[in-house]
Amino acid sequence: MTSTKPIISDANGQRLLSALKADVLFQFKQGFYFVYIILSLFYLIIFHQLDSAWLSYVIPVVLFMDPSVLGLFFIGGILLLEKEQGILSLIYVTPLRIWEYILSKIISLCLISLMVILLISLIAYKGAVNYIYLIIGVILTSIFFTLIGFLVATSSKSVNDFFVKIIPWMMVLMLPCVLLGFYPNLLLLGLVPSVASLKLVWGAYHAINFWEFIMLVLYMTVLNIFLLKYTYAVFQKKMVLEN
């Protein structure tokens, strides 16, 4: 059995907005926003101690890691908690579409990342920043890592099982970013999604070439669309129909 509900209709916007409000409220009650306010203050204290010459190098890396870690780790805990509570099994008897459920989770986590990143950058960094590049880079990064977290969560039996499985993914995705520091001109590294995401965030602080920025955005957009469709199919089969 597969869902034939349309992705976009006149009523979808209201359902998505309602789901988004519920997710934001849930994350607020669970302390997500409080944790990230404390984390932001911690970052600001650390950055205040650094020489200003280092900030243009340290801040982009830290801001890239934030949506990466948030998307990978938090989404697994959220999904598996809702699975244990029986929420996922109720999706087919509610008006909410699976697409809306997934998009609501992505948008809500992306909002936290944008809030933290803009707060840190505006307060801690006094140099020139292309905030259009930064916002686009953070959004694409957050979407990618949240979808990876979705896929790992679908094959996990518990929160502990999820964290065991996500660690290798984290290493595989982050190791090429480390290699980028040693081989910045290696073109093949740019095909790694995590590296492409890092370049987008980095480019907001280091004046990336416009056409390189466009190519990276197109690459990550196409990749995220494909990943979203694949996540929908896997999530529907493993996390909804089987429950």
JOZIRA-V638637 format. One line per field, one symbol per residue. ss: DSSP state (H for helix, E for strand, - for the rest). phi: phi as a letter, one per 40 degrees, with the letter a starting at -180 (. if undefined). psi: psi as a letter, one per 40 degrees, with the letter a starting at -180 (. if undefined). Layout:
BEGIN
ss->???
phi->???
psi->???
END
This chain:
BEGIN
ss->-----------HHHHHHHHHHHHHHHHHH--HHHHHHHHHHHHHHHHHH--HHHHHHHHHHHHHHHHHHHHHHHHHHHHHHHHH---HHHHHH----HHHHHHHHHHHHHHHHHHHHHHHHHHH------HHHHHHHHHHHHHHHHHHHHHHHH----HHHHHHHHHHHHHHHHHHHHHHHH----HHHHH-HHHHHHHHHHHHHH---HHHHHHHHHHHHHHHHHHHHHHHHHHHHHHHH--
phi->.bcbcccbacccccccccccccccccccccgdccdcccccccdccccccccdccccccddcccccccccdcccccccccccccccgccccdcbbccccdcccccccccccccccdcccccccccbcccbccccccccccccccccccccdccccbbcaccccccccddccccccdcccccccbcbcccccccdcccccccccccbbfcddcccccccccccccccccccccdccccccbbccb
psi->hihehidhideddddddddddddddddddeedddddddddddddddddeihddededdddddddddddddddddddddddddddeeddeedeeiehidddddddddddddddddddddddddddheahhgddddddddddddddddddddddddeididdddddddddddddddddddddddgdehdddeehddddddddddddefgihdddddddddddddddddddddddddddddecde.
END
